[in-house]
Amino acid sequence: MERLQLGERVVIRYRLPNDTSDGLGPSLSDALGRLVELRPDAVVVQTRRGPVTIPHDAILLVKRVPPPPPPRGRTRPVDPPRPLA
């Protein structure tokens, strides 16, 4: 795993526990968020849905990602077209 710092925004692809893929290969998931904890046996990523603890042996890929884009402002309604004179 690449050297990560707490607070970095990352995406981690990992194998799910208790694989129920019915022979179609391992079930995988991604965690996107801030790295909030580095443990000897796992990492913790704070996602929009809450913290996700991922054991080191389940991690397949780790990648730093840029900050999320700023929230979009409200758009005003489009004026209806005017008839040509």
PDB file of N, CA, C and O in Angstrom:
ATOM      1  N   MET A   1       0.856  -1.176   0.000  1.00  0.00           N
ATOM      2  CA  MET A   1       0.000   0.000   0.000  1.00  0.00           C
ATOM      3  C   MET A   1       0.899   1.235   0.000  1.00  0.00           C
ATOM      4  O   MET A   1       1.889   1.298   0.729  1.00  0.00           O
ATOM      5  N   GLU A   2       0.538   2.211  -0.827  1.00  0.00           N
ATOM      6  CA  GLU A   2       1.347   3.422  -0.885  1.00  0.00           C
ATOM      7  C   GLU A   2       1.275   4.167   0.445  1.00  0.00           C
ATOM      8  O   GLU A   2       0.355   3.969   1.239  1.00  0.00           O
ATOM      9  N   ARG A   3       2.262   5.023   0.665  1.00  0.00           N
ATOM     10  CA  ARG A   3       2.338   5.770   1.919  1.00  0.00           C
ATOM     11  C   ARG A   3       1.248   6.827   1.943  1.00  0.00           C
ATOM     12  O   ARG A   3       1.251   7.742   1.119  1.00  0.00           O
ATOM     13  N   LEU A   4       0.331   6.712   2.867  1.00  0.00           N
ATOM     14  CA  LEU A   4      -0.789   7.649   2.968  1.00  0.00           C
ATOM     15  C   LEU A   4      -0.685   8.452   4.248  1.00  0.00           C
ATOM     16  O   LEU A   4      -0.090   8.014   5.233  1.00  0.00           O
ATOM     17  N   GLN A   5      -1.274   9.636   4.214  1.00  0.00           N
ATOM     18  CA  GLN A   5      -1.311  10.501   5.383  1.00  0.00           C
ATOM     19  C   GLN A   5      -2.751  10.637   5.853  1.00  0.00           C
ATOM     20  O   GLN A   5      -3.680  10.653   5.045  1.00  0.00           O
ATOM     21  N   LEU A   6      -2.926  10.732   7.150  1.00  0.00           N
ATOM     22  CA  LEU A   6      -4.265  10.964   7.678  1.00  0.00           C
ATOM     23  C   LEU A   6      -4.818  12.250   7.087  1.00  0.00           C
ATOM     24  O   LEU A   6      -4.093  13.231   6.919  1.00  0.00           O
ATOM     25  N   GLY A   7      -6.102  12.237   6.776  1.00  0.00           N
ATOM     26  CA  GLY A   7      -6.756  13.409   6.215  1.00  0.00           C
ATOM     27  C   GLY A   7      -6.788  13.432   4.700  1.00  0.00           C
ATOM     28  O   GLY A   7      -7.531  14.218   4.113  1.00  0.00           O
ATOM     29  N   GLU A   8      -5.991  12.579   4.050  1.00  0.00           N
ATOM     30  CA  GLU A   8      -6.006  12.554   2.586  1.00  0.00           C
ATOM     31  C   GLU A   8      -7.322  11.975   2.085  1.00  0.00           C
ATOM     32  O   GLU A   8      -7.936  11.131   2.738  1.00  0.00           O
ATOM     33  N   ARG A   9      -7.741  12.440   0.919  1.00  0.00           N
ATOM     34  CA  ARG A   9      -8.935  11.890   0.272  1.00  0.00           C
ATOM     35  C   ARG A   9      -8.473  10.738  -0.608  1.00  0.00           C
ATOM     36  O   ARG A   9      -7.591  10.901  -1.451  1.00  0.00           O
ATOM     37  N   VAL A  10      -9.073   9.580  -0.404  1.00  0.00           N
ATOM     38  CA  VAL A  10      -8.648   8.366  -1.094  1.00  0.00           C
ATOM     39  C   VAL A  10      -9.854   7.578  -1.573  1.00  0.00           C
ATOM     40  O   VAL A  10     -10.980   7.778  -1.117  1.00  0.00           O
ATOM     41  N   VAL A  11      -9.586   6.678  -2.505  1.00  0.00           N
ATOM     42  CA  VAL A  11     -10.546   5.640  -2.843  1.00  0.00           C
ATOM     43  C   VAL A  11      -9.811   4.321  -2.634  1.00  0.00           C
ATOM     44  O   VAL A  11      -8.670   4.153  -3.065  1.00  0.00           O
ATOM     45  N   ILE A  12     -10.481   3.396  -1.969  1.00  0.00           N
ATOM     46  CA  ILE A  12      -9.899   2.086  -1.692  1.00  0.00           C
ATOM     47  C   ILE A  12     -10.853   1.021  -2.214  1.00  0.00           C
ATOM     48  O   ILE A  12     -12.020   0.971  -1.825  1.00  0.00           O
ATOM     49  N   ARG A  13     -10.342   0.170  -3.103  1.00  0.00           N
ATOM     50  CA  ARG A  13     -11.123  -0.985  -3.567  1.00  0.00           C
ATOM     51  C   ARG A  13     -10.737  -2.164  -2.686  1.00  0.00           C
ATOM     52  O   ARG A  13      -9.557  -2.426  -2.453  1.00  0.00           O
ATOM     53  N   TYR A  14     -11.764  -2.877  -2.196  1.00  0.00           N
ATOM     54  CA  TYR A  14     -11.492  -3.977  -1.273  1.00  0.00           C
ATOM     55  C   TYR A  14     -12.484  -5.117  -1.469  1.00  0.00           C
ATOM     56  O   TYR A  14     -13.589  -4.936  -1.982  1.00  0.00           O
ATOM     57  N   ARG A  15     -12.040  -6.312  -1.034  1.00  0.00           N
ATOM     58  CA  ARG A  15     -12.891  -7.500  -1.068  1.00  0.00           C
ATOM     59  C   ARG A  15     -13.845  -7.455   0.108  1.00  0.00           C
ATOM     60  O   ARG A  15     -13.453  -7.127   1.228  1.00  0.00           O
ATOM     61  N   LEU A  16     -15.092  -7.785  -0.151  1.00  0.00           N
ATOM     62  CA  LEU A  16     -16.083  -7.832   0.922  1.00  0.00           C
ATOM     63  C   LEU A  16     -15.931  -9.123   1.716  1.00  0.00           C
ATOM     64  O   LEU A  16     -15.588 -10.161   1.148  1.00  0.00           O
ATOM     65  N   PRO A  17     -16.180  -9.072   3.018  1.00  0.00           N
ATOM     66  CA  PRO A  17     -16.132 -10.303   3.818  1.00  0.00           C
ATOM     67  C   PRO A  17     -17.319 -11.197   3.470  1.00  0.00           C
ATOM     68  O   PRO A  17     -18.322 -10.726   2.936  1.00  0.00           O
ATOM     69  N   ASN A  18     -17.202 -12.479   3.773  1.00  0.00           N
ATOM     70  CA  ASN A  18     -18.290 -13.435   3.534  1.00  0.00           C
ATOM     71  C   ASN A  18     -18.771 -13.354   2.099  1.00  0.00           C
ATOM     72  O   ASN A  18     -19.943 -13.089   1.833  1.00  0.00           O
ATOM     73  N   ASP A  19     -17.855 -13.585   1.185  1.00  0.00           N
ATOM     74  CA  ASP A  19     -18.140 -13.493  -0.245  1.00  0.00           C
ATOM     75  C   ASP A  19     -19.340 -14.348  -0.624  1.00  0.00           C
ATOM     76  O   ASP A  19     -19.368 -15.548  -0.353  1.00  0.00           O
ATOM     77  N   THR A  20     -20.324 -13.725  -1.250  1.00  0.00           N
ATOM     78  CA  THR A  20     -21.531 -14.430  -1.694  1.00  0.00           C
ATOM     79  C   THR A  20     -21.723 -14.241  -3.194  1.00  0.00           C
ATOM     80  O   THR A  20     -22.848 -14.069  -3.662  1.00  0.00           O
ATOM     81  N   SER A  21     -20.627 -14.271  -3.946  1.00  0.00           N
ATOM     82  CA  SER A  21     -20.699 -13.979  -5.374  1.00  0.00           C
ATOM     83  C   SER A  21     -21.127 -15.170  -6.215  1.00  0.00           C
ATOM     84  O   SER A  21     -21.228 -15.045  -7.435  1.00  0.00           O
ATOM     85  N   ASP A  22     -21.381 -16.314  -5.610  1.00  0.00           N
ATOM     86  CA  ASP A  22     -21.865 -17.498  -6.323  1.00  0.00           C
ATOM     87  C   ASP A  22     -20.933 -17.920  -7.457  1.00  0.00           C
ATOM     88  O   ASP A  22     -21.393 -18.241  -8.553  1.00  0.00           O
ATOM     89  N   GLY A  23     -19.640 -17.919  -7.200  1.00  0.00           N
ATOM     90  CA  GLY A  23     -18.691 -18.398  -8.187  1.00  0.00           C
ATOM     91  C   GLY A  23     -18.370 -17.423  -9.299  1.00  0.00           C
ATOM     92  O   GLY A  23     -17.675 -17.794 -10.244  1.00  0.00           O
ATOM     93  N   LEU A  24     -18.837 -16.212  -9.227  1.00  0.00           N
ATOM     94  CA  LEU A  24     -18.589 -15.228 -10.273  1.00  0.00           C
ATOM     95  C   LEU A  24     -17.373 -14.360  -9.978  1.00  0.00           C
ATOM     96  O   LEU A  24     -17.180 -13.334 -10.630  1.00  0.00           O
ATOM     97  N   GLY A  25     -16.568 -14.744  -9.028  1.00  0.00           N
ATOM     98  CA  GLY A  25     -15.425 -13.937  -8.620  1.00  0.00           C
ATOM     99  C   GLY A  25     -15.740 -13.249  -7.308  1.00  0.00           C
ATOM    100  O   GLY A  25     -16.882 -13.274  -6.849  1.00  0.00           O
ATOM    101  N   PRO A  26     -14.742 -12.637  -6.702  1.00  0.00           N
ATOM    102  CA  PRO A  26     -14.964 -12.009  -5.396  1.00  0.00           C
ATOM    103  C   PRO A  26     -15.875 -10.792  -5.494  1.00  0.00           C
ATOM    104  O   PRO A  26     -15.874 -10.078  -6.497  1.00  0.00           O
ATOM    105  N   SER A  27     -16.648 -10.569  -4.444  1.00  0.00           N
ATOM    106  CA  SER A  27     -17.466  -9.358  -4.358  1.00  0.00           C
ATOM    107  C   SER A  27     -16.568  -8.226  -3.877  1.00  0.00           C
ATOM    108  O   SER A  27     -15.845  -8.365  -2.890  1.00  0.00           O
ATOM    109  N   LEU A  28     -16.625  -7.110  -4.588  1.00  0.00           N
ATOM    110  CA  LEU A  28     -15.759  -5.976  -4.288  1.00  0.00           C
ATOM    111  C   LEU A  28     -16.590  -4.749  -3.970  1.00  0.00           C
ATOM    112  O   LEU A  28     -17.762  -4.654  -4.335  1.00  0.00           O
ATOM    113  N   SER A  29     -15.955  -3.811  -3.282  1.00  0.00           N
ATOM    114  CA  SER A  29     -16.592  -2.530  -3.013  1.00  0.00           C
ATOM    115  C   SER A  29     -15.511  -1.458  -3.016  1.00  0.00           C
ATOM    116  O   SER A  29     -14.321  -1.761  -2.932  1.00  0.00           O
ATOM    117  N   ASP A  30     -15.938  -0.202  -3.112  1.00  0.00           N
ATOM    118  CA  ASP A  30     -15.032   0.941  -3.051  1.00  0.00           C
ATOM    119  C   ASP A  30     -15.439   1.828  -1.886  1.00  0.00           C
ATOM    120  O   ASP A  30     -16.626   2.011  -1.617  1.00  0.00           O
ATOM    121  N   ALA A  31     -14.455   2.374  -1.202  1.00  0.00           N
ATOM    122  CA  ALA A  31     -14.700   3.366  -0.153  1.00  0.00           C
ATOM    123  C   ALA A  31     -14.019   4.658  -0.600  1.00  0.00           C
ATOM    124  O   ALA A  31     -12.807   4.687  -0.813  1.00  0.00           O
ATOM    125  N   LEU A  32     -14.805   5.723  -0.739  1.00  0.00           N
ATOM    126  CA  LEU A  32     -14.293   7.027  -1.151  1.00  0.00           C
ATOM    127  C   LEU A  32     -14.504   8.000  -0.007  1.00  0.00           C
ATOM    128  O   LEU A  32     -15.631   8.196   0.449  1.00  0.00           O
ATOM    129  N   GLY A  33     -13.421   8.612   0.460  1.00  0.00           N
ATOM    130  CA  GLY A  33     -13.546   9.573   1.545  1.00  0.00           C
ATOM    131  C   GLY A  33     -12.194   9.933   2.129  1.00  0.00           C
ATOM    132  O   GLY A  33     -11.156   9.724   1.502  1.00  0.00           O
ATOM    133  N   ARG A  34     -12.218  10.476   3.339  1.00  0.00           N
ATOM    134  CA  ARG A  34     -11.003  10.901   4.039  1.00  0.00           C
ATOM    135  C   ARG A  34     -10.452   9.758   4.880  1.00  0.00           C
ATOM    136  O   ARG A  34     -11.196   9.072   5.580  1.00  0.00           O
ATOM    137  N   LEU A  35      -9.151   9.565   4.804  1.00  0.00           N
ATOM    138  CA  LEU A  35      -8.481   8.571   5.628  1.00  0.00           C
ATOM    139  C   LEU A  35      -8.391   9.130   7.047  1.00  0.00           C
ATOM    140  O   LEU A  35      -7.733  10.145   7.277  1.00  0.00           O
ATOM    141  N   VAL A  36      -9.052   8.469   7.994  1.00  0.00           N
ATOM    142  CA  VAL A  36      -9.111   9.014   9.352  1.00  0.00           C
ATOM    143  C   VAL A  36      -8.352   8.182  10.375  1.00  0.00           C
ATOM    144  O   VAL A  36      -8.096   8.648  11.486  1.00  0.00           O
ATOM    145  N   GLU A  37      -7.987   6.949  10.011  1.00  0.00           N
ATOM    146  CA  GLU A  37      -7.261   6.125  10.975  1.00  0.00           C
ATOM    147  C   GLU A  37      -6.428   5.084  10.247  1.00  0.00           C
ATOM    148  O   GLU A  37      -6.892   4.448   9.300  1.00  0.00           O
ATOM    149  N   LEU A  38      -5.180   4.916  10.706  1.00  0.00           N
ATOM    150  CA  LEU A  38      -4.285   3.870  10.214  1.00  0.00           C
ATOM    151  C   LEU A  38      -3.988   2.944  11.379  1.00  0.00           C
ATOM    152  O   LEU A  38      -3.298   3.328  12.323  1.00  0.00           O
ATOM    153  N   ARG A  39      -4.505   1.732  11.316  1.00  0.00           N
ATOM    154  CA  ARG A  39      -4.285   0.746  12.377  1.00  0.00           C
ATOM    155  C   ARG A  39      -3.277  -0.293  11.883  1.00  0.00           C
ATOM    156  O   ARG A  39      -3.030  -0.388  10.681  1.00  0.00           O
ATOM    157  N   PRO A  40      -2.698  -1.066  12.788  1.00  0.00           N
ATOM    158  CA  PRO A  40      -1.776  -2.124  12.355  1.00  0.00           C
ATOM    159  C   PRO A  40      -2.445  -3.165  11.451  1.00  0.00           C
ATOM    160  O   PRO A  40      -1.784  -3.773  10.609  1.00  0.00           O
ATOM    161  N   ASP A  41      -3.746  -3.368  11.625  1.00  0.00           N
ATOM    162  CA  ASP A  41      -4.441  -4.411  10.866  1.00  0.00           C
ATOM    163  C   ASP A  41      -5.483  -3.873   9.890  1.00  0.00           C
ATOM    164  O   ASP A  41      -6.045  -4.648   9.117  1.00  0.00           O
ATOM    165  N   ALA A  42      -5.757  -2.565   9.902  1.00  0.00           N
ATOM    166  CA  ALA A  42      -6.836  -2.018   9.073  1.00  0.00           C
ATOM    167  C   ALA A  42      -6.663  -0.513   8.894  1.00  0.00           C
ATOM    168  O   ALA A  42      -5.851   0.126   9.563  1.00  0.00           O
ATOM    169  N   VAL A  43      -7.456   0.032   7.966  1.00  0.00           N
ATOM    170  CA  VAL A  43      -7.559   1.482   7.796  1.00  0.00           C
ATOM    171  C   VAL A  43      -9.025   1.855   7.953  1.00  0.00           C
ATOM    172  O   VAL A  43      -9.912   1.024   7.761  1.00  0.00           O
ATOM    173  N   VAL A  44      -9.273   3.117   8.305  1.00  0.00           N
ATOM    174  CA  VAL A  44     -10.646   3.607   8.434  1.00  0.00           C
ATOM    175  C   VAL A  44     -10.795   4.815   7.512  1.00  0.00           C
ATOM    176  O   VAL A  44     -10.017   5.767   7.570  1.00  0.00           O
ATOM    177  N   VAL A  45     -11.822   4.747   6.659  1.00  0.00           N
ATOM    178  CA  VAL A  45     -12.129   5.825   5.725  1.00  0.00           C
ATOM    179  C   VAL A  45     -13.477   6.412   6.114  1.00  0.00           C
ATOM    180  O   VAL A  45     -14.459   5.683   6.259  1.00  0.00           O
ATOM    181  N   GLN A  46     -13.525   7.734   6.284  1.00  0.00           N
ATOM    182  CA  GLN A  46     -14.785   8.421   6.585  1.00  0.00           C
ATOM    183  C   GLN A  46     -15.460   8.747   5.265  1.00  0.00           C
ATOM    184  O   GLN A  46     -15.019   9.641   4.543  1.00  0.00           O
ATOM    185  N   THR A  47     -16.537   8.019   4.942  1.00  0.00           N
ATOM    186  CA  THR A  47     -17.275   8.239   3.707  1.00  0.00           C
ATOM    187  C   THR A  47     -18.511   9.075   4.011  1.00  0.00           C
ATOM    188  O   THR A  47     -18.767   9.412   5.167  1.00  0.00           O
ATOM    189  N   ARG A  48     -19.273   9.408   2.980  1.00  0.00           N
ATOM    190  CA  ARG A  48     -20.525  10.157   3.190  1.00  0.00           C
ATOM    191  C   ARG A  48     -21.494   9.384   4.068  1.00  0.00           C
ATOM    192  O   ARG A  48     -22.283   9.980   4.801  1.00  0.00           O
ATOM    193  N   ARG A  49     -21.439   8.080   3.999  1.00  0.00           N
ATOM    194  CA  ARG A  49     -22.374   7.238   4.767  1.00  0.00           C
ATOM    195  C   ARG A  49     -21.846   6.863   6.140  1.00  0.00           C
ATOM    196  O   ARG A  49     -22.531   6.184   6.904  1.00  0.00           O
ATOM    197  N   GLY A  50     -20.639   7.298   6.459  1.00  0.00           N
ATOM    198  CA  GLY A  50     -20.072   6.977   7.759  1.00  0.00           C
ATOM    199  C   GLY A  50     -18.726   6.289   7.614  1.00  0.00           C
ATOM    200  O   GLY A  50     -18.250   6.078   6.499  1.00  0.00           O
ATOM    201  N   PRO A  51     -18.106   5.935   8.746  1.00  0.00           N
ATOM    202  CA  PRO A  51     -16.782   5.327   8.693  1.00  0.00           C
ATOM    203  C   PRO A  51     -16.838   3.891   8.162  1.00  0.00           C
ATOM    204  O   PRO A  51     -17.772   3.141   8.447  1.00  0.00           O
ATOM    205  N   VAL A  52     -15.809   3.532   7.381  1.00  0.00           N
ATOM    206  CA  VAL A  52     -15.672   2.177   6.849  1.00  0.00           C
ATOM    207  C   VAL A  52     -14.311   1.658   7.287  1.00  0.00           C
ATOM    208  O   VAL A  52     -13.283   2.259   6.973  1.00  0.00           O
ATOM    209  N   THR A  53     -14.300   0.541   8.014  1.00  0.00           N
ATOM    210  CA  THR A  53     -13.060  -0.092   8.443  1.00  0.00           C
ATOM    211  C   THR A  53     -12.719  -1.197   7.459  1.00  0.00           C
ATOM    212  O   THR A  53     -13.535  -2.079   7.194  1.00  0.00           O
ATOM    213  N   ILE A  54     -11.507  -1.144   6.917  1.00  0.00           N
ATOM    214  CA  ILE A  54     -11.096  -2.088   5.882  1.00  0.00           C
ATOM    215  C   ILE A  54      -9.826  -2.799   6.338  1.00  0.00           C
ATOM    216  O   ILE A  54      -8.794  -2.157   6.529  1.00  0.00           O
ATOM    217  N   PRO A  55      -9.892  -4.125   6.514  1.00  0.00           N
ATOM    218  CA  PRO A  55      -8.683  -4.873   6.887  1.00  0.00           C
ATOM    219  C   PRO A  55      -7.628  -4.788   5.779  1.00  0.00           C
ATOM    220  O   PRO A  55      -7.966  -4.777   4.595  1.00  0.00           O
ATOM    221  N   HIS A  56      -6.358  -4.727   6.167  1.00  0.00           N
ATOM    222  CA  HIS A  56      -5.277  -4.632   5.182  1.00  0.00           C
ATOM    223  C   HIS A  56      -5.321  -5.774   4.173  1.00  0.00           C
ATOM    224  O   HIS A  56      -5.078  -5.557   2.986  1.00  0.00           O
ATOM    225  N   ASP A  57      -5.628  -6.985   4.628  1.00  0.00           N
ATOM    226  CA  ASP A  57      -5.601  -8.131   3.709  1.00  0.00           C
ATOM    227  C   ASP A  57      -6.758  -8.128   2.713  1.00  0.00           C
ATOM    228  O   ASP A  57      -6.760  -8.939   1.786  1.00  0.00           O
ATOM    229  N   ALA A  58      -7.740  -7.242   2.874  1.00  0.00           N
ATOM    230  CA  ALA A  58      -8.851  -7.147   1.926  1.00  0.00           C
ATOM    231  C   ALA A  58      -8.614  -6.065   0.873  1.00  0.00           C
ATOM    232  O   ALA A  58      -9.343  -5.998  -0.117  1.00  0.00           O
ATOM    233  N   ILE A  59      -7.609  -5.223   1.073  1.00  0.00           N
ATOM    234  CA  ILE A  59      -7.365  -4.088   0.172  1.00  0.00           C
ATOM    235  C   ILE A  59      -6.721  -4.566  -1.123  1.00  0.00           C
ATOM    236  O   ILE A  59      -5.728  -5.294  -1.114  1.00  0.00           O
ATOM    237  N   LEU A  60      -7.310  -4.138  -2.238  1.00  0.00           N
ATOM    238  CA  LEU A  60      -6.779  -4.465  -3.558  1.00  0.00           C
ATOM    239  C   LEU A  60      -6.116  -3.268  -4.226  1.00  0.00           C
ATOM    240  O   LEU A  60      -5.143  -3.429  -4.963  1.00  0.00           O
ATOM    241  N   LEU A  61      -6.636  -2.069  -3.976  1.00  0.00           N
ATOM    242  CA  LEU A  61      -6.138  -0.871  -4.645  1.00  0.00           C
ATOM    243  C   LEU A  61      -6.369   0.340  -3.757  1.00  0.00           C
ATOM    244  O   LEU A  61      -7.420   0.478  -3.132  1.00  0.00           O
ATOM    245  N   VAL A  62      -5.379   1.210  -3.711  1.00  0.00           N
ATOM    246  CA  VAL A  62      -5.502   2.479  -2.988  1.00  0.00           C
ATOM    247  C   VAL A  62      -5.066   3.585  -3.931  1.00  0.00           C
ATOM    248  O   VAL A  62      -4.036   3.479  -4.597  1.00  0.00           O
ATOM    249  N   LYS A  63      -5.855   4.644  -3.982  1.00  0.00           N
ATOM    250  CA  LYS A  63      -5.511   5.757  -4.864  1.00  0.00           C
ATOM    251  C   LYS A  63      -5.903   7.067  -4.204  1.00  0.00           C
ATOM    252  O   LYS A  63      -7.004   7.201  -3.669  1.00  0.00           O
ATOM    253  N   ARG A  64      -4.987   8.037  -4.246  1.00  0.00           N
ATOM    254  CA  ARG A  64      -5.329   9.390  -3.806  1.00  0.00           C
ATOM    255  C   ARG A  64      -6.253   9.999  -4.850  1.00  0.00           C
ATOM    256  O   ARG A  64      -6.091   9.758  -6.046  1.00  0.00           O
ATOM    257  N   VAL A  65      -7.213  10.782  -4.401  1.00  0.00           N
ATOM    258  CA  VAL A  65      -8.116  11.451  -5.335  1.00  0.00           C
ATOM    259  C   VAL A  65      -8.182  12.934  -4.977  1.00  0.00           C
ATOM    260  O   VAL A  65      -7.979  13.303  -3.820  1.00  0.00           O
ATOM    261  N   PRO A  66      -8.464  13.783  -5.967  1.00  0.00           N
ATOM    262  CA  PRO A  66      -8.536  15.222  -5.692  1.00  0.00           C
ATOM    263  C   PRO A  66      -9.750  15.564  -4.841  1.00  0.00           C
ATOM    264  O   PRO A  66     -10.661  14.749  -4.696  1.00  0.00           O
ATOM    265  N   PRO A  67      -9.765  16.762  -4.283  1.00  0.00           N
ATOM    266  CA  PRO A  67     -10.920  17.179  -3.478  1.00  0.00           C
ATOM    267  C   PRO A  67     -12.187  17.177  -4.328  1.00  0.00           C
ATOM    268  O   PRO A  67     -12.121  17.302  -5.551  1.00  0.00           O
ATOM    269  N   PRO A  68     -13.336  17.034  -3.677  1.00  0.00           N
ATOM    270  CA  PRO A  68     -14.584  17.063  -4.446  1.00  0.00           C
ATOM    271  C   PRO A  68     -14.792  18.450  -5.046  1.00  0.00           C
ATOM    272  O   PRO A  68     -14.290  19.439  -4.512  1.00  0.00           O
ATOM    273  N   PRO A  69     -15.530  18.526  -6.153  1.00  0.00           N
ATOM    274  CA  PRO A  69     -15.796  19.843  -6.730  1.00  0.00           C
ATOM    275  C   PRO A  69     -16.664  20.665  -5.792  1.00  0.00           C
ATOM    276  O   PRO A  69     -17.408  20.103  -4.989  1.00  0.00           O
ATOM    277  N   PRO A  70     -16.580  21.995  -5.882  1.00  0.00           N
ATOM    278  CA  PRO A  70     -17.427  22.819  -5.016  1.00  0.00           C
ATOM    279  C   PRO A  70     -18.897  22.588  -5.350  1.00  0.00           C
ATOM    280  O   PRO A  70     -19.226  22.239  -6.484  1.00  0.00           O
ATOM    281  N   PRO A  71     -19.782  22.779  -4.373  1.00  0.00           N
ATOM    282  CA  PRO A  71     -21.206  22.588  -4.647  1.00  0.00           C
ATOM    283  C   PRO A  71     -21.670  23.556  -5.724  1.00  0.00           C
ATOM    284  O   PRO A  71     -21.218  24.699  -5.803  1.00  0.00           O
ATOM    285  N   ARG A  72     -22.560  23.076  -6.529  1.00  0.00           N
ATOM    286  CA  ARG A  72     -23.115  23.928  -7.581  1.00  0.00           C
ATOM    287  C   ARG A  72     -24.091  24.916  -6.970  1.00  0.00           C
ATOM    288  O   ARG A  72     -24.823  24.596  -6.034  1.00  0.00           O
ATOM    289  N   GLY A  73     -24.085  26.116  -7.516  1.00  0.00           N
ATOM    290  CA  GLY A  73     -25.065  27.102  -7.081  1.00  0.00           C
ATOM    291  C   GLY A  73     -26.416  26.793  -7.700  1.00  0.00           C
ATOM    292  O   GLY A  73     -26.518  26.043  -8.671  1.00  0.00           O
ATOM    293  N   ARG A  74     -27.417  27.368  -7.137  1.00  0.00           N
ATOM    294  CA  ARG A  74     -28.750  27.178  -7.726  1.00  0.00           C
ATOM    295  C   ARG A  74     -28.785  27.871  -9.075  1.00  0.00           C
ATOM    296  O   ARG A  74     -28.256  28.969  -9.248  1.00  0.00           O
ATOM    297  N   THR A  75     -29.410  27.216 -10.010  1.00  0.00           N
ATOM    298  CA  THR A  75     -29.559  27.841 -11.319  1.00  0.00           C
ATOM    299  C   THR A  75     -30.919  28.502 -11.381  1.00  0.00           C
ATOM    300  O   THR A  75     -31.903  27.991 -10.845  1.00  0.00           O
ATOM    301  N   ARG A  76     -30.959  29.633 -12.034  1.00  0.00           N
ATOM    302  CA  ARG A  76     -32.255  30.307 -12.141  1.00  0.00           C
ATOM    303  C   ARG A  76     -33.000  29.733 -13.336  1.00  0.00           C
ATOM    304  O   ARG A  76     -32.380  29.227 -14.271  1.00  0.00           O
ATOM    305  N   PRO A  77     -34.306  29.806 -13.311  1.00  0.00           N
ATOM    306  CA  PRO A  77     -35.079  29.268 -14.429  1.00  0.00           C
ATOM    307  C   PRO A  77     -34.742  30.000 -15.725  1.00  0.00           C
ATOM    308  O   PRO A  77     -34.452  31.197 -15.729  1.00  0.00           O
ATOM    309  N   VAL A  78     -34.786  29.269 -16.791  1.00  0.00           N
ATOM    310  CA  VAL A  78     -34.508  29.847 -18.106  1.00  0.00           C
ATOM    311  C   VAL A  78     -35.737  30.614 -18.566  1.00  0.00           C
ATOM    312  O   VAL A  78     -36.862  30.122 -18.476  1.00  0.00           O
ATOM    313  N   ASP A  79     -35.507  31.834 -19.065  1.00  0.00           N
ATOM    314  CA  ASP A  79     -36.620  32.626 -19.599  1.00  0.00           C
ATOM    315  C   ASP A  79     -37.145  31.957 -20.867  1.00  0.00           C
ATOM    316  O   ASP A  79     -36.364  31.447 -21.669  1.00  0.00           O
ATOM    317  N   PRO A  80     -38.472  31.958 -21.049  1.00  0.00           N
ATOM    318  CA  PRO A  80     -39.009  31.361 -22.279  1.00  0.00           C
ATOM    319  C   PRO A  80     -38.575  32.184 -23.486  1.00  0.00           C
ATOM    320  O   PRO A  80     -38.358  33.389 -23.366  1.00  0.00           O
ATOM    321  N   PRO A  81     -38.446  31.546 -24.647  1.00  0.00           N
ATOM    322  CA  PRO A  81     -38.029  32.296 -25.833  1.00  0.00           C
ATOM    323  C   PRO A  81     -39.051  33.362 -26.205  1.00  0.00           C
ATOM    324  O   PRO A  81     -40.256  33.167 -26.048  1.00  0.00           O
ATOM    325  N   ARG A  82     -38.559  34.477 -26.693  1.00  0.00           N
ATOM    326  CA  ARG A  82     -39.445  35.568 -27.125  1.00  0.00           C
ATOM    327  C   ARG A  82     -39.714  35.427 -28.622  1.00  0.00           C
ATOM    328  O   ARG A  82     -38.840  35.005 -29.380  1.00  0.00           O
ATOM    329  N   PRO A  83     -40.912  35.778 -29.037  1.00  0.00           N
ATOM    330  CA  PRO A  83     -41.192  35.700 -30.478  1.00  0.00           C
ATOM    331  C   PRO A  83     -40.374  36.742 -31.236  1.00  0.00           C
ATOM    332  O   PRO A  83     -40.094  37.827 -30.726  1.00  0.00           O
ATOM    333  N   LEU A  84     -40.002  36.390 -32.453  1.00  0.00           N
ATOM    334  CA  LEU A  84     -39.263  37.331 -33.296  1.00  0.00           C
ATOM    335  C   LEU A  84     -40.210  38.415 -33.785  1.00  0.00           C
ATOM    336  O   LEU A  84     -41.367  38.124 -34.089  1.00  0.00           O
ATOM    337  N   ALA A  85     -39.752  39.651 -33.868  1.00  0.00           N
ATOM    338  CA  ALA A  85     -40.607  40.778 -34.258  1.00  0.00           C
ATOM    339  C   ALA A  85     -40.922  40.809 -35.701  1.00  0.00           C
ATOM    340  O   ALA A  85     -41.632  41.704 -36.159  1.00  0.00           O
TER     341      ALA A  85
END
